[in-house]
Amino acid sequence: MSELTNFLALVVTAMVPYVFASQGTMLSGRAGVFNVSQEGMLTLGAAVGFLVSLKVGSNAAGIIAAGLVGALFGLVLAAVTTYLRLDQFVVGLALFFLALGAASLLYRVVIGVTMSPPLIPLLQKWRIPLLADIPVVGPVLFHQDPMVYLALIGSAALWWFLFRTDAGMRLRSVGENPKAADSLGINVASTRLWTGIVGSALMAIAGAYLPMVYSGTYTDGMAAGRGWLAIALTFFGGWRPQFIVAGAAFFAGMEVLALRSQVAGIGIPHQFVAMLPYVATLLVMIFAFRWARVPAFLGRNYDRESRLVG
């Protein structure tokens, strides 16, 4: 495998956490629920996914368990902001800190303090016959672990659902004008609930992927800012699944480039190299915000009994 092919393959692998976390942010945001607990969800998902995989002996079980825990947090966020109309940003930050603490606590209760951390098997790559033999493209796209395929196929399914089905149009209407959607018989509350649940589950799954493909173990802080970058990526992608995938490739490329630069020992301080993804994000977002169209009701709570919404 050539150096370029190897680099591109690593970029595709690194895209997965960004894709899942950002698509989850986009899905709930399309219904008006702005979840800002991504970093916590990734960290908690990583801890739960690792621990369940370690104890059960199945990475699939770990991913499912992480998704269920993330769904529970999403239910809390969607429920208290929909029915109690609490501030979404404040609740999201509270869940972020709760998830961080819960992740660290769970690991210490189950594993304790050890000199050498336990390891789980990394996800195995699936080689798709014939397609994997295509020069450059084959090894990059068709010789990857199953979560890569799930992220790409899931993103395509999300695009089709949101922009090619009546159900997707109804969902988007809730995030644009819930008063009008309500008047047409669309259940605003249930829409916000299920999108909040699924969106948060996707974020936790993004976190579960980290120990299963990078290190084989869990460490505090292994989300490494990917949750915050996922929020920026959602805006950068214009709240559309296909553009989020494209943006994830850029973000992942910067991440892999920074890591490869450190390994190569090019004489640049590692602190500067670590800044590259965030500097690139800032520069890109300056231009992205000019054309990105945010759902009109994003982050606001709907009260059907009042003429005013906020």
C-alpha positions in Angstrom: 0.0 0.0 0.0 1.5 3.3 -1.0 2.0 6.2 1.4 -0.9 8.2 -0.1 -3.3 5.2 0.0 -2.3 4.5 3.6 -2.9 8.1 4.5 -6.3 8.2 2.8 -7.3 4.9 4.5 -6.5 6.4 7.9 -8.5 9.5 7.1 -11.6 7.4 6.3 -11.2 5.6 9.6 -10.8 8.8 11.5 -13.9 10.2 9.9 -16.2 7.8 11.7 -16.4 9.5 15.1 -17.0 12.9 13.4 -19.7 11.4 11.1 -21.7 9.7 13.9 -21.4 12.6 16.4 -22.2 15.3 13.8 -25.1 13.4 12.2 -26.5 13.0 15.7 -26.2 16.7 16.3 -27.8 17.4 12.9 -30.7 15.0 13.4 -31.8 16.4 16.7 -31.1 20.0 15.6 -33.4 19.5 12.6 -36.2 19.2 15.1 -35.0 22.2 17.1 -33.1 20.3 19.9 -29.6 21.7 20.1 -27.5 19.1 22.0 -24.1 20.6 23.2 -23.1 17.5 25.3 -21.2 15.8 22.5 -17.8 15.7 24.2 -19.4 14.1 27.3 -21.4 11.7 25.2 -18.3 10.6 23.3 -16.4 10.1 26.5 -19.2 8.1 28.2 -19.7 6.1 25.0 -16.0 5.2 25.0 -16.1 4.1 28.6 -19.4 2.1 28.3 -18.4 0.6 25.0 -15.0 -0.5 26.3 -16.3 -1.9 29.6 -19.1 -3.9 28.1 -16.9 -5.2 25.3 -14.3 -6.2 27.9 -16.8 -8.1 30.1 -19.0 -9.6 27.4 -16.3 -10.2 24.9 -18.1 -8.6 22.0 -17.4 -5.2 20.4 -20.9 -5.3 19.0 -22.4 -5.5 22.5 -20.2 -2.6 23.6 -21.4 -0.4 20.7 -25.1 -1.3 21.4 -24.7 -0.6 25.1 -23.0 2.7 24.4 -25.9 3.6 22.1 -28.5 2.7 24.8 -26.7 4.9 27.4 -26.5 7.8 25.0 -30.2 7.3 24.2 -31.0 7.7 27.9 -29.2 11.0 28.1 -30.9 12.1 24.9 -34.2 11.3 26.4 -33.5 13.4 29.5 -32.4 16.4 27.3 -35.4 16.2 25.0 -37.9 15.6 27.7 -36.9 18.3 30.1 -36.6 20.9 27.3 -39.8 19.8 25.6 -42.1 19.4 28.6 -40.4 21.6 31.3 -39.1 24.0 28.7 -35.7 24.3 30.4 -32.9 26.1 28.6 -31.3 23.6 26.1 -27.8 25.0 26.4 -27.8 24.8 30.2 -29.2 21.3 30.3 -26.8 20.2 27.6 -23.8 21.5 29.6 -25.1 19.8 32.7 -25.3 16.5 30.8 -21.9 17.1 29.4 -20.3 17.3 32.9 -22.5 14.4 34.2 -21.3 12.2 31.3 -17.7 13.0 31.9 -18.0 12.2 35.6 -20.0 9.0 35.0 -17.4 7.8 32.5 -14.5 8.2 34.9 -16.5 6.7 37.8 -17.6 3.7 35.8 -14.1 2.8 34.7 -12.7 3.1 38.3 -15.5 1.1 39.8 -15.3 -1.7 37.3 -11.5 -1.8 36.6 -10.0 0.1 39.5 -6.4 1.3 39.4 -4.1 -1.0 37.5 -0.4 -0.8 36.4 -1.3 -2.1 32.9 -4.8 -1.3 31.6 -6.9 -4.2 30.2 -7.3 -4.4 26.4 -10.1 -5.4 24.1 -9.6 -6.7 20.5 -9.7 -4.0 17.8 -12.4 -4.0 15.2 -11.4 -6.3 12.3 -11.4 -4.9 8.8 -13.8 -6.4 6.2 -12.5 -6.8 2.7 -15.2 -6.5 0.1 -14.2 -8.8 -2.8 -13.5 -7.3 -6.2 -14.2 -3.7 -5.0 -11.2 -3.9 -2.7 -9.0 -4.6 -5.7 -9.7 -1.3 -7.4 -6.4 0.8 -7.3 -6.3 3.4 -4.6 -10.1 3.6 -4.1 -10.4 -0.1 -3.1 -8.0 -0.2 -0.1 -9.3 3.2 1.0 -13.1 2.5 0.9 -13.6 -1.2 0.7 -11.1 -2.6 3.1 -12.3 -1.0 6.3 -14.0 -2.0 9.6 -17.8 -2.4 9.6 -18.4 0.9 11.4 -16.9 2.8 8.4 -19.5 1.2 6.1 -22.3 1.8 8.7 -21.3 5.5 8.9 -21.3 6.0 5.2 -24.5 4.0 4.5 -26.2 5.6 7.5 -25.4 9.1 6.2 -26.9 8.2 2.8 -30.0 6.9 4.5 -30.3 10.0 6.6 -30.1 12.2 3.5 -32.8 10.1 1.7 -35.0 10.2 4.8 -34.8 13.9 5.4 -35.0 15.2 1.9 -36.9 12.4 0.0 -39.7 11.3 2.3 -42.8 12.9 3.8 -41.7 11.9 7.3 -38.4 13.7 6.8 -40.2 16.8 5.6 -42.4 16.8 8.7 -39.3 16.4 10.9 -37.6 19.4 9.2 -40.8 21.5 9.6 -40.7 21.0 13.4 -37.2 22.6 13.4 -38.3 25.5 11.1 -41.7 26.4 12.4 -43.2 24.2 15.1 -46.4 26.3 15.3 -47.2 25.7 11.7 -46.2 22.0 12.0 -48.5 21.6 15.1 -51.4 23.2 13.2 -51.0 20.6 10.5 -51.3 17.7 13.0 -47.6 17.0 13.4 -46.7 15.9 16.9 -44.0 18.3 17.8 -43.2 16.8 21.2 -42.8 13.2 20.0 -40.6 14.4 17.1 -38.3 16.3 19.4 -38.2 13.3 21.8 -37.2 10.6 19.2 -34.7 12.8 17.4 -33.1 13.8 20.7 -32.8 10.1 21.7 -31.4 8.9 18.4 -29.1 11.9 18.0 -27.5 11.3 21.4 -27.3 7.6 20.8 -25.2 8.3 17.7 -22.9 10.5 19.7 -22.3 7.8 22.2 -21.7 5.2 19.4 -19.1 7.6 18.0 -17.3 7.5 21.4 -17.5 3.7 21.6 -15.6 3.5 18.3 -12.5 5.2 19.8 -11.2 2.4 22.0 -12.2 -0.2 19.5 -10.1 1.2 16.7 -7.3 3.3 18.2 -6.1 2.0 21.5 -7.9 -1.1 22.6 -8.5 0.5 26.0 -10.2 3.5 27.7 -8.5 6.6 29.1 -10.0 9.8 30.4 -10.1 12.5 27.8 -9.7 10.2 24.9 -12.5 12.1 23.0 -9.8 14.8 22.7 -12.1 17.6 21.6 -13.8 15.6 18.9 -17.2 16.4 20.4 -16.7 20.1 20.2 -15.4 19.8 16.7 -18.5 17.8 15.8 -20.6 20.9 16.6 -18.5 23.0 14.3 -18.7 20.3 11.7 -22.5 20.3 11.8 -22.5 24.1 11.1 -19.8 23.7 8.5 -21.9 21.0 6.8 -24.9 23.2 6.6 -27.0 20.8 8.6 -27.1 18.4 5.6 -25.8 14.8 5.9 -23.9 14.8 2.6 -22.0 17.9 3.4 -21.3 16.7 6.9 -19.6 13.6 5.5 -17.5 15.9 3.2 -16.6 18.1 6.2 -15.7 15.0 8.3 -13.2 14.1 5.7 -11.5 17.5 6.0 -11.5 17.4 9.8 -10.2 13.8 9.9 -7.5 14.7 7.3 -6.3 17.5 9.6 -6.3 15.1 12.5 -4.3 12.4 10.7 -1.9 15.0 9.3 -1.2 16.4 12.7 -0.5 12.9 14.1 1.7 11.9 11.1 3.7 15.1 11.5 4.4 14.3 15.2 5.5 10.7 14.3 7.7 12.0 11.4 9.6 14.2 13.8 9.8 17.2 11.5 11.1 19.5 14.3 7.9 21.4 14.9 6.7 21.6 18.6 4.0 19.0 19.1 1.8 21.7 20.8 1.7 23.6 17.6 0.9 20.5 15.5 -1.9 19.6 18.0 -3.4 23.1 17.3 -3.7 22.5 13.5 -7.1 20.9 13.5 -8.6 23.7 15.6 -6.9 26.5 13.7 -8.2 24.9 10.4 -11.6 24.6 11.9 -11.7 28.3 12.9 -10.6 29.4 9.5 -13.1 27.2 7.7 -15.9 28.2 10.0 -15.3 31.9 9.3 -16.4 31.3 5.7 -18.8 28.4 6.4 -21.1 30.6 8.5 -21.7 32.8 5.6 -23.6 30.2 3.7 -24.7 27.6 6.3 -28.4 27.8 6.9 -29.3 26.9 10.5 -32.8 25.5 11.4 -34.8 28.5 12.3 -36.0 27.1 15.6 -32.7 25.6 16.7 -32.2 25.7 20.4 -35.6 27.2 21.2 -38.4 25.6 23.2 -42.0 25.4 21.9 -45.1 26.1 23.9 -48.3 25.3 22.0 -50.4 27.1 24.6 -48.7 30.5 24.0 -48.6 32.7 21.0 -45.0 33.4 21.7 -42.3 30.7 21.3 -38.8 30.8 22.7 
